Amino acid sequence: MPHAVSRLRAARLARSAKPFLARGGFKRERCAGCRLVSSHCLCALRPSIATRAGVCLLMADIEPLKPSNTGWLIADVVADTFAFGWARTETDPALLALLNDPQWQPHVVFPGQYAAPERVVHTVQSSDPHGRETEAETETETQTAKRPLFILLDGTWSEARKMFGRSPYLDSFPVLSLEPDHAPQYKLRRSGRDDHFCTSEVAALCMNLAGEHIAGQTLEAYLAVFTHHYLQAKNQLPVAWEGAEHRRLREACYSTAG
C-alpha cells in the first residue's frame, strides 16, 4: 500500500502540466516504490518500525517529486508518517484535523533562534490527562499520555523558513530545537549551511529524543543505504551489497526482530 509521501507525490504529479525532470539526476526509468533505477532498487530492503511517536511532513511544492527527497525514507520506516503539501494561501483540512487530534502532542521541529523563547523546548514534551507535562513517564503514564508528533518542514532552507513564518496554525505548538552531537552525513544535495541536516536525519534525532532508539538507528542506517544506491546508480556503478552500509541496516533490522 502506498505511504503518505507516495500518495502526495502521485497527487502532485496529477496536477503537473509537464513531466518533472530532476536537476542533475539520471534519466533512466525509476522504480515507483523507491525512485531508483531498477538495477539499484531498494524496495526489498525497506524496513518498517512501529513507533509511539509519529511524523508529520509539511512539504514544499515540488519536494515530493525529487528523487533525492528523504521524507520518503521516513514514510518507509515510521508507520505513522503523514504528509501534506504546503501552500501559503490554503491549508489541507486533514492537516488541521491531525494537529487537533487529542492523541497527539505536536512539536514543530525548527532552530530555536527563529522562535519566541517561551515556545522553545529541547526535550520531547508529553502531557497526561490532567495536563501536566512530563519528560520521563512510567509505563502506566505512557499508555495515557499524548503521543509525540514531530512536524518537519521539508524543503530548502529558504522554503522551510517561509513555512515556519507563514503557518499560523503552528503557532500554538512548542518548537523543538535540536542539539545534535554529530555533523550531518547527507551527501545528495548541497547546502549553504554547514549544520544542515536532511529531513531523514532530523527525524532520526527526534526519534532518539522520544526514546524510539531502534527507529532512530534504522532511519540512520536506511539513509546510508539509500545514499549508496543513489550515488552508485548516478555513477553507473554496481551496488556493494556486502558493504558497511548494508551491514549496518541488517544489524538495525536484526535488533528490531529481536
TORKOL-4160 file (C-alpha; in steps of 0.2 Angstrom, whole numbers, padded with zeros to 4 digits, m for minus):
258
<pt num="1" X="0000" Y="0000" Z="0000"/>
<pt num="2" X="0007" Y="0017" Z="m0005"/>
<pt num="3" X="0013" Y="0028" Z="0010"/>
<pt num="4" X="0009" Y="0046" Z="0013"/>
<pt num="5" X="0023" Y="0053" Z="0003"/>
<pt num="6" X="0020" Y="0042" Z="m0011"/>
<pt num="7" X="0002" Y="0047" Z="m0011"/>
<pt num="8" X="0007" Y="0065" Z="m0010"/>
<pt num="9" X="0019" Y="0063" Z="m0025"/>
<pt num="10" X="0005" Y="0055" Z="m0035"/>
<pt num="11" X="m0007" Y="0069" Z="m0032"/>
<pt num="12" X="0006" Y="0082" Z="m0036"/>
<pt num="13" X="0011" Y="0073" Z="m0052"/>
<pt num="14" X="m0008" Y="0073" Z="m0057"/>
<pt num="15" X="m0008" Y="0092" Z="m0056"/>
<pt num="16" X="0008" Y="0094" Z="m0067"/>
<pt num="17" X="0006" Y="0101" Z="m0084"/>
<pt num="18" X="0023" Y="0093" Z="m0089"/>
<pt num="19" X="0034" Y="0079" Z="m0083"/>
<pt num="20" X="0046" Y="0083" Z="m0068"/>
<pt num="21" X="0064" Y="0081" Z="m0073"/>
<pt num="22" X="0076" Y="0080" Z="m0058"/>
<pt num="23" X="0090" Y="0093" Z="m0060"/>
<pt num="24" X="0107" Y="0084" Z="m0062"/>
<pt num="25" X="0099" Y="0067" Z="m0059"/>
<pt num="26" X="0100" Y="0051" Z="m0070"/>
<pt num="27" X="0087" Y="0050" Z="m0084"/>
<pt num="28" X="0084" Y="0031" Z="m0084"/>
<pt num="29" X="0067" Y="0024" Z="m0079"/>
<pt num="30" X="0064" Y="0023" Z="m0060"/>
<pt num="31" X="0056" Y="0011" Z="m0048"/>
<pt num="32" X="0039" Y="0018" Z="m0042"/>
<pt num="33" X="0042" Y="0011" Z="m0025"/>
<pt num="34" X="0059" Y="0018" Z="m0021"/>
<pt num="35" X="0063" Y="0031" Z="m0035"/>
<pt num="36" X="0079" Y="0022" Z="m0040"/>
<pt num="37" X="0083" Y="0014" Z="m0057"/>
<pt num="38" X="0078" Y="m0004" Z="m0057"/>
<pt num="39" X="0096" Y="m0011" Z="m0056"/>
<pt num="40" X="0098" Y="m0002" Z="m0039"/>
<pt num="41" X="0081" Y="m0004" Z="m0032"/>
<pt num="42" X="0079" Y="m0003" Z="m0013"/>
<pt num="43" X="0062" Y="m0010" Z="m0011"/>
<pt num="44" X="0067" Y="m0027" Z="m0004"/>
<pt num="45" X="0077" Y="m0018" Z="0010"/>
<pt num="46" X="0063" Y="m0007" Z="0016"/>
<pt num="47" X="0061" Y="m0008" Z="0035"/>
<pt num="48" X="0045" Y="m0003" Z="0044"/>
<pt num="49" X="0045" Y="0001" Z="0063"/>
<pt num="50" X="0030" Y="0003" Z="0074"/>
<pt num="51" X="0033" Y="0018" Z="0085"/>
<pt num="52" X="0023" Y="0028" Z="0098"/>
<pt num="53" X="0029" Y="0044" Z="0090"/>
<pt num="54" X="0023" Y="0050" Z="0073"/>
<pt num="55" X="0030" Y="0062" Z="0060"/>
<pt num="56" X="0020" Y="0075" Z="0050"/>
<pt num="57" X="0029" Y="0081" Z="0035"/>
<pt num="58" X="0024" Y="0098" Z="0028"/>
<pt num="59" X="0032" Y="0098" Z="0011"/>
<pt num="60" X="0036" Y="0112" Z="m0001"/>
<pt num="61" X="0028" Y="0111" Z="m0018"/>
<pt num="62" X="0039" Y="0100" Z="m0028"/>
<pt num="63" X="0048" Y="0092" Z="m0014"/>
<pt num="64" X="0038" Y="0075" Z="m0016"/>
<pt num="65" X="0044" Y="0074" Z="m0034"/>
<pt num="66" X="0063" Y="0075" Z="m0030"/>
<pt num="67" X="0071" Y="0058" Z="m0031"/>
<pt num="68" X="0083" Y="0064" Z="m0018"/>
<pt num="69" X="0070" Y="0068" Z="m0005"/>
<pt num="70" X="0072" Y="0059" Z="0011"/>
<pt num="71" X="0055" Y="0062" Z="0018"/>
<pt num="72" X="0051" Y="0047" Z="0008"/>
<pt num="73" X="0063" Y="0036" Z="0018"/>
<pt num="74" X="0054" Y="0042" Z="0034"/>
<pt num="75" X="0037" Y="0036" Z="0027"/>
<pt num="76" X="0045" Y="0019" Z="0023"/>
<pt num="77" X="0052" Y="0017" Z="0041"/>
<pt num="78" X="0040" Y="0025" Z="0053"/>
<pt num="79" X="0022" Y="0018" Z="0051"/>
<pt num="80" X="0013" Y="0034" Z="0057"/>
<pt num="81" X="0020" Y="0046" Z="0045"/>
<pt num="82" X="0008" Y="0059" Z="0037"/>
<pt num="83" X="0012" Y="0071" Z="0023"/>
<pt num="84" X="0004" Y="0087" Z="0017"/>
<pt num="85" X="0009" Y="0099" Z="0003"/>
<pt num="86" X="0012" Y="0117" Z="0010"/>
<pt num="87" X="0004" Y="0132" Z="0002"/>
<pt num="88" X="0003" Y="0150" Z="0010"/>
<pt num="89" X="m0015" Y="0153" Z="0005"/>
<pt num="90" X="m0023" Y="0137" Z="0009"/>
<pt num="91" X="m0022" Y="0123" Z="0022"/>
<pt num="92" X="m0027" Y="0105" Z="0020"/>
<pt num="93" X="m0042" Y="0101" Z="0032"/>
<pt num="94" X="m0034" Y="0084" Z="0035"/>
<pt num="95" X="m0019" Y="0093" Z="0042"/>
<pt num="96" X="m0029" Y="0103" Z="0054"/>
<pt num="97" X="m0038" Y="0088" Z="0059"/>
<pt num="98" X="m0022" Y="0079" Z="0063"/>
<pt num="99" X="m0015" Y="0093" Z="0073"/>
<pt num="100" X="m0031" Y="0094" Z="0083"/>
<pt num="101" X="m0032" Y="0075" Z="0086"/>
<pt num="102" X="m0031" Y="0073" Z="0105"/>
<pt num="103" X="m0020" Y="0058" Z="0104"/>
<pt num="104" X="m0005" Y="0068" Z="0098"/>
<pt num="105" X="0006" Y="0081" Z="0105"/>
<pt num="106" X="0013" Y="0091" Z="0090"/>
<pt num="107" X="0031" Y="0098" Z="0091"/>
<pt num="108" X="0037" Y="0110" Z="0077"/>
<pt num="109" X="0055" Y="0105" Z="0074"/>
<pt num="110" X="0065" Y="0121" Z="0070"/>
<pt num="111" X="0080" Y="0130" Z="0076"/>
<pt num="112" X="0076" Y="0139" Z="0092"/>
<pt num="113" X="0083" Y="0156" Z="0087"/>
<pt num="114" X="0069" Y="0159" Z="0075"/>
<pt num="115" X="0055" Y="0156" Z="0088"/>
<pt num="116" X="0049" Y="0166" Z="0103"/>
<pt num="117" X="0060" Y="0160" Z="0118"/>
<pt num="118" X="0044" Y="0154" Z="0128"/>
<pt num="119" X="0040" Y="0142" Z="0114"/>
<pt num="120" X="0057" Y="0134" Z="0113"/>
<pt num="121" X="0060" Y="0116" Z="0120"/>
<pt num="122" X="0075" Y="0104" Z="0119"/>
<pt num="123" X="0066" Y="0089" Z="0126"/>
<pt num="124" X="0051" Y="0080" Z="0120"/>
<pt num="125" X="0035" Y="0085" Z="0129"/>
<pt num="126" X="0021" Y="0074" Z="0133"/>
<pt num="127" X="0006" Y="0078" Z="0144"/>
<pt num="128" X="m0005" Y="0066" Z="0154"/>
<pt num="129" X="m0024" Y="0068" Z="0155"/>
<pt num="130" X="m0023" Y="0081" Z="0169"/>
<pt num="131" X="m0012" Y="0092" Z="0158"/>
<pt num="132" X="0004" Y="0090" Z="0167"/>
<pt num="133" X="0020" Y="0090" Z="0156"/>
<pt num="134" X="0032" Y="0076" Z="0159"/>
<pt num="135" X="0049" Y="0071" Z="0152"/>
<pt num="136" X="0050" Y="0054" Z="0160"/>
<pt num="137" X="0035" Y="0043" Z="0161"/>
<pt num="138" X="0031" Y="0027" Z="0170"/>
<pt num="139" X="0023" Y="0013" Z="0159"/>
<pt num="140" X="0005" Y="0017" Z="0165"/>
<pt num="141" X="0008" Y="0036" Z="0161"/>
<pt num="142" X="0015" Y="0031" Z="0144"/>
<pt num="143" X="m0001" Y="0022" Z="0140"/>
<pt num="144" X="m0012" Y="0038" Z="0144"/>
<pt num="145" X="0000" Y="0052" Z="0138"/>
<pt num="146" X="m0001" Y="0060" Z="0122"/>
<pt num="147" X="0010" Y="0053" Z="0108"/>
<pt num="148" X="0024" Y="0065" Z="0101"/>
<pt num="149" X="0020" Y="0071" Z="0083"/>
<pt num="150" X="0035" Y="0079" Z="0075"/>
<pt num="151" X="0031" Y="0092" Z="0062"/>
<pt num="152" X="0045" Y="0093" Z="0050"/>
<pt num="153" X="0046" Y="0107" Z="0037"/>
<pt num="154" X="0053" Y="0098" Z="0021"/>
<pt num="155" X="0061" Y="0109" Z="0008"/>
<pt num="156" X="0076" Y="0120" Z="0005"/>
<pt num="157" X="0081" Y="0131" Z="0020"/>
<pt num="158" X="0073" Y="0146" Z="0012"/>
<pt num="159" X="0057" Y="0136" Z="0010"/>
<pt num="160" X="0057" Y="0129" Z="0027"/>
<pt num="161" X="0059" Y="0147" Z="0035"/>
<pt num="162" X="0044" Y="0153" Z="0024"/>
<pt num="163" X="0034" Y="0138" Z="0030"/>
<pt num="164" X="0038" Y="0142" Z="0048"/>
<pt num="165" X="0034" Y="0160" Z="0047"/>
<pt num="166" X="0018" Y="0159" Z="0037"/>
<pt num="167" X="0009" Y="0144" Z="0045"/>
<pt num="168" X="m0001" Y="0152" Z="0059"/>
<pt num="169" X="m0009" Y="0135" Z="0063"/>
<pt num="170" X="0008" Y="0130" Z="0070"/>
<pt num="171" X="0010" Y="0145" Z="0082"/>
<pt num="172" X="0002" Y="0137" Z="0097"/>
<pt num="173" X="0014" Y="0122" Z="0097"/>
<pt num="174" X="0031" Y="0120" Z="0106"/>
<pt num="175" X="0046" Y="0122" Z="0094"/>
<pt num="176" X="0058" Y="0108" Z="0097"/>
<pt num="177" X="0076" Y="0115" Z="0094"/>
<pt num="178" X="0088" Y="0100" Z="0091"/>
<pt num="179" X="0106" Y="0100" Z="0098"/>
<pt num="180" X="0114" Y="0086" Z="0088"/>
<pt num="181" X="0131" Y="0080" Z="0094"/>
<pt num="182" X="0137" Y="0075" Z="0077"/>
<pt num="183" X="0139" Y="0083" Z="0059"/>
<pt num="184" X="0126" Y="0079" Z="0046"/>
<pt num="185" X="0130" Y="0065" Z="0034"/>
<pt num="186" X="0118" Y="0069" Z="0020"/>
<pt num="187" X="0128" Y="0069" Z="0003"/>
<pt num="188" X="0114" Y="0071" Z="m0011"/>
<pt num="189" X="0112" Y="0090" Z="m0011"/>
<pt num="190" X="0122" Y="0105" Z="m0007"/>
<pt num="191" X="0118" Y="0117" Z="0007"/>
<pt num="192" X="0123" Y="0134" Z="0011"/>
<pt num="193" X="0123" Y="0129" Z="0029"/>
<pt num="194" X="0136" Y="0118" Z="0037"/>
<pt num="195" X="0124" Y="0112" Z="0050"/>
<pt num="196" X="0110" Y="0107" Z="0038"/>
<pt num="197" X="0103" Y="0090" Z="0042"/>
<pt num="198" X="0092" Y="0082" Z="0029"/>
<pt num="199" X="0074" Y="0078" Z="0034"/>
<pt num="200" X="0078" Y="0060" Z="0037"/>
<pt num="201" X="0092" Y="0064" Z="0049"/>
<pt num="202" X="0081" Y="0076" Z="0058"/>
<pt num="203" X="0068" Y="0063" Z="0060"/>
<pt num="204" X="0081" Y="0051" Z="0067"/>
<pt num="205" X="0086" Y="0064" Z="0080"/>
<pt num="206" X="0068" Y="0066" Z="0085"/>
<pt num="207" X="0065" Y="0048" Z="0087"/>
<pt num="208" X="0080" Y="0046" Z="0098"/>
<pt num="209" X="0074" Y="0061" Z="0109"/>
<pt num="210" X="0057" Y="0052" Z="0111"/>
<pt num="211" X="0066" Y="0036" Z="0116"/>
<pt num="212" X="0062" Y="0027" Z="0100"/>
<pt num="213" X="0081" Y="0022" Z="0098"/>
<pt num="214" X="0078" Y="0007" Z="0086"/>
<pt num="215" X="0068" Y="0019" Z="0074"/>
<pt num="216" X="0082" Y="0032" Z="0075"/>
<pt num="217" X="0095" Y="0019" Z="0072"/>
<pt num="218" X="0085" Y="0012" Z="0057"/>
<pt num="219" X="0082" Y="0029" Z="0049"/>
<pt num="220" X="0101" Y="0032" Z="0050"/>
<pt num="221" X="0106" Y="0016" Z="0043"/>
<pt num="222" X="0092" Y="0016" Z="0029"/>
<pt num="223" X="0098" Y="0034" Z="0024"/>
<pt num="224" X="0116" Y="0027" Z="0022"/>
<pt num="225" X="0110" Y="0013" Z="0011"/>
<pt num="226" X="0098" Y="0024" Z="0001"/>
<pt num="227" X="0113" Y="0036" Z="m0002"/>
<pt num="228" X="0124" Y="0022" Z="m0008"/>
<pt num="229" X="0112" Y="0015" Z="m0020"/>
<pt num="230" X="0108" Y="0033" Z="m0027"/>
<pt num="231" X="0126" Y="0038" Z="m0030"/>
<pt num="232" X="0131" Y="0021" Z="m0037"/>
<pt num="233" X="0116" Y="0022" Z="m0049"/>
<pt num="234" X="0121" Y="0040" Z="m0054"/>
<pt num="235" X="0139" Y="0035" Z="m0057"/>
<pt num="236" X="0133" Y="0019" Z="m0066"/>
<pt num="237" X="0142" Y="0008" Z="m0053"/>
<pt num="238" X="0135" Y="m0008" Z="m0045"/>
<pt num="239" X="0128" Y="m0009" Z="m0028"/>
<pt num="240" X="0140" Y="m0016" Z="m0014"/>
<pt num="241" X="0128" Y="m0027" Z="m0006"/>
<pt num="242" X="0140" Y="m0033" Z="0007"/>
<pt num="243" X="0147" Y="m0016" Z="0011"/>
<pt num="244" X="0147" Y="m0006" Z="0028"/>
<pt num="245" X="0130" Y="0002" Z="0024"/>
<pt num="246" X="0120" Y="m0014" Z="0021"/>
<pt num="247" X="0128" Y="m0022" Z="0036"/>
<pt num="248" X="0123" Y="m0008" Z="0047"/>
<pt num="249" X="0105" Y="m0009" Z="0041"/>
<pt num="250" X="0104" Y="m0028" Z="0043"/>
<pt num="251" X="0110" Y="m0025" Z="0061"/>
<pt num="252" X="0097" Y="m0012" Z="0064"/>
<pt num="253" X="0084" Y="m0023" Z="0057"/>
<pt num="254" X="0090" Y="m0038" Z="0067"/>
<pt num="255" X="0089" Y="m0028" Z="0083"/>
<pt num="256" X="0071" Y="m0024" Z="0078"/>
<pt num="257" X="0067" Y="m0043" Z="0076"/>
<pt num="258" X="0075" Y="m0047" Z="0092"/>
